[in-house]
Amino acid sequence: MTPPLEGKIALVAGATRGAGRQIAVQLGAAGATVYATGRSSRAGRSEMDRPETIEETAELVTAAGGTGIAVRVDHLVPEQVRDLVARIDAEQGRLDVLVNDIWGADPLVTWEKPVWEQPLDAGFRTLRLAVDTHIITSHFALPLLIRNPGGLVVEMGDGTKSYNDNNYRLSVFYDLAKVSVNRLAFSQAHELKPHGCTAVALTPGWIRSEAMLEHFGVTEDNWRDGAATDPNFLISESPAFVGRAVAALAADEDKARWNGKSVDAGSLSKVYGFTDLDGSQPEGFRYIVEVVDAGKPSDVTGYR
């Protein structure tokens, strides 16, 4: 059986770790050629100072059945992004999927402090990493993507529009960054529609990134043990879950129905039928709203 994304070309910007890495892998598992970009490479680490590299991501993409191509790019540098897209054009002549997953601001965020107690340099750097990078990447990549109808842009964030519109995200800079990413998808949807292309804002639920697993002192094999620290951790999902959400969107011939929408991986799993690695379908944001934010006792029954 032909893989659903065979012959498709994807750029996952911010594919070093976490959601970005598994989005790249799951697109590869569906047959795509994936350019995996980021600042952390075997040639040197980014300011995140973590061990994961884009080369590892590309190797995982290829092992999953696709073709992984690692390119070290700082998406805040327009010339580097311009050259990346020129390379994709020269090598492939097309771009079918763009995933803007660039972030890298975790060490910069100051939580639960009012704006007058926030460090401005770190705050503005957060916005640049979270918003400017996405705009720069779309600026250069979209002229290639719109050459063919059916192209997809995924703006990766934290929180659906409905959730973020009604909840303070514990830092004015983080809050603004995540609201902005959702709005970018909405804006690009209007610009892409005449070209037969689609833009969607997508969020995972409580994602078990490499850093999150370390924080809870667990691995992906024994992640449920993290519930001893926080019982709500049982609603968490592997990064592969949101990766499969992107792959499902990319393969959908009727993806235009999502144009401009803000959705979460759990909701899409009910539409497309994909599961997490353990075969479940965790509905993280529904759980957060109905259990965590409502102050109810931790209980994932009916949510995965």
N, C-alpha and C positions, 0 to 999 in steps of 0.2 A: 504494500500500500504506500502510495506516495506521501511523504510528510507534508502537512498542510502549508508549511512556509518554505518549501523547497524553491530555490531561485529568488527568494526575497532577501533584500539587503537591509540590515538594521544597524543603527548607531545607538548604543547605550552610553550616554554621557554621564560619567560617574558610576563606573561598573567595577570599582576596585573591591567592594565588600558589600555586605548587607543586602538590601533589596536590589540594588543595581547589579551586583554579581549574579544573583539568581534570576533576575529578569533576562540577563544575557544568556545564562545557561538554558533556561526554559525556551527561549527563542531558538537557541541552537538545537535543543531536543526536538523542536518542531521543524527542523531542517534549514533554518536561516543561516546566512553568513552574517556574523555579528562583529562590528568594530567596537571593541571595549576600550573606553578611554578613562583616564584619571591621572592624578599626579603621583601616586605611589607606585613605583616600579622597582624592579631589581636594581636599577641604576641609582635609586635613592628614595627616601621616604618624604611624604608631604608633612605639613605642620601637624597632621593628625598623629604622626609618629606611631603608626601601627604596622604590623608585619605583612598584611595582605598586599598583593600586587596585581596590577592589570595583566601581567603575563600569566599568572596563575588562573585568572578568570578566563583568559582566552583558551588556555589548555583545557579547562573544564567545559567550555563551550564545544570544543572539538571532540572531547571524550563523550559528550552527550549526543553527538550525531551531527552537529553543525560544523561550521568553519569559524573559528575564533581568531580574530586579528587584534592584537594589543597595540595601542598607540598612546604614548605618553603625551598628555595635553593638559595645559592649565586653561580652563575655559573662561578665565578672566582676561586672557590675552587674545585679543581679536585676531592677530596674525596667526597664532597657532591654530585657532578654530578654522580660519579661512583655509589654511594649508591642509588641515584634516579633511575638510569637505572636498577640496580640489583633488586630494588623493583618492577619496571614495569615488568621485566622478571619473577620474582617470582609470581606476581599476575595475569599476563596476558599471558605471554609466547610469546609475539610478540609486535612489534611496526610497525604501518603502516604509520604514518604521524609524521614528526618532523618539527616544526616551530621554527626557530631561530629568535626570536623577541626581544632578550635582548638588552637593550639600557641604560636607566637610567642616561644619561650624560647631560641632559638639563641644570642643574645648573652650569656645568663646562665649557660650551662653551663661548668663547669670540669672539663676532662677529665683522667683518670688521676691524680687526687689523692685520698688517703683522706679519709674524712668529717671527720677532725679538722683537715684543711687546707682544707676547703671553706668558702666564705663563706656564712654561714647566710641572710642576707637574700636573696641571689640564689637560693640553693637552694630556700627556701620560696616565693619568687616563681615559680620554675619549676614547683613542684607546684601552685600555685594556677592558673597558666595552663594546665597540662596536665590537671588533674583537676577542680578546682572548676568551671571553665568548662563542662566536659562535664556535670557533675551539675546545675548551674544550668539549662543549656539543656534537658536532658531533663525536669527538674522542671516546666518551663512548657510544653514542646512535646508531651509524651506524652499529656496529656489530650485534645489535639486529634487526635493520630495514632490513638489507639485507638477513635475514633468509628467507624472503618470497618475491618473485617478486611482483612488483607493488607498492612498497613503494615510498613515496614522501618526499622530503626535500624542505622546503620553507625558503629561506633567505630573511628576511624582511629588507628593507632599505628605503631610501628617494631618489627618482630619478632613472629613468631607466639608463641603461648603455649609451644609445645614448645621453641622456640629460646630465648626469654627465661628459661624455667625453668632452663636449663642453661648460660647464658652471662652473665657479668658485663658490663654495658653501659657500662663505663669511667667511671662517675660514680654515686655512690649516689643522687643526686637524679634523674638521667636514668633510671637503672635502675628506680627505684621508680615514676616517672611512666609508663613504658612497660608495666610489669607491671600497673599499676593500670587502664590503659585496657582491656587485655584482660579483666580481671576485671569491669569495668563492663559489658561486653557480656554476659558470663556471667550477672551478676546481673539485668540488665534482661531477658534472655531468659526467666528464670523469671517475671518480673512481667508480661511481654507475652503469654506463651503463652495464658493464659485468654481473651485478647481477639483471638486469631487473628493476632497480629503477631509479628515476628521481629527479633532483635538479633544482629548478627554483628560480630566483631572482624576488621578487615582491615588488612593491611600491604602496601606495595609492596616491591620488592626495593631495589636501589641506584638511587634515583630521580634523574633529571636535572632537578632544580629549577633555577630561575633562578640561585640562589646557587651551586649545584653547577657549573653551566656556567661561571659566572664564575670559580670557584675553579680550574677546569681550563683556563681561557683559551680556551674553545671556544663554539660556538653549536649549536643543535639541528641545523643543516645539516651541520656538520663534526665532530660530537661524537666520532666514532671517533678523531680526532686526539688525544683525551685519553689514549689508550692509551700514548702516548709517555711520559707521566708515571706512569701506573699501568696495566699491561696488563690488570688485572682490570676496568678501566672498560668493557671491551667487553661485560660482562654487564649494564651499566646499562640502564635502561628510561626511556622518556619518561613524564611525568605522565599522559599520555592513557591509558596502559596500565591503571593502577589506576582511572582514570575509567571506562574501559569495563567493568572488573570490577564497579563499583558499578551501572552501567546494566544489566548482565546480571542481577545479583542482583535489582534492582528490578523487572525485567520477568518474572522467573521465577514462574510460578504455584505452583510447589512450593518456594518459598524457605524454607519452614518446616524443610526438611531441614538447613538451616545454623544453625538457632536455637541460640545459645550457643556456636557454634564459633569458632575462631580460624584464619583462613586467609590465604594470601598470593595476590597477583594472578596469579603464574605458575601456581599450582595451579588456580585458577579458570579460567584461559584454556584449560586442557586439557578442562575440563568443558563450558564454554560455546562454545568455538571462536573467541573474539575474539583479535585480534592487536594488537601494538604498531604504531606508525605505519609501521615498515619491513616489516611483514608477518610478523615473527618472534613467538615466544612465549617470552620470556626467563624462566627459572626461577631467579630471583635467590637465593632462600634455599636452594634445593637446591645451587646452586653454592657459596654461602658455606660451607655445612656440608661438602660433599664435596671442595671444592678449596681455598678460602682457609683455612678453619680446620684442614683436614687437612695444610696445608703443601705442597700439590702445586703444580707449575708452572702458571702461568696458561694456561688453555686453555678456551674457551667451547664447544668442539665438543660437541654433544649437549645443550647447555643453553639454546640459543635458536634 
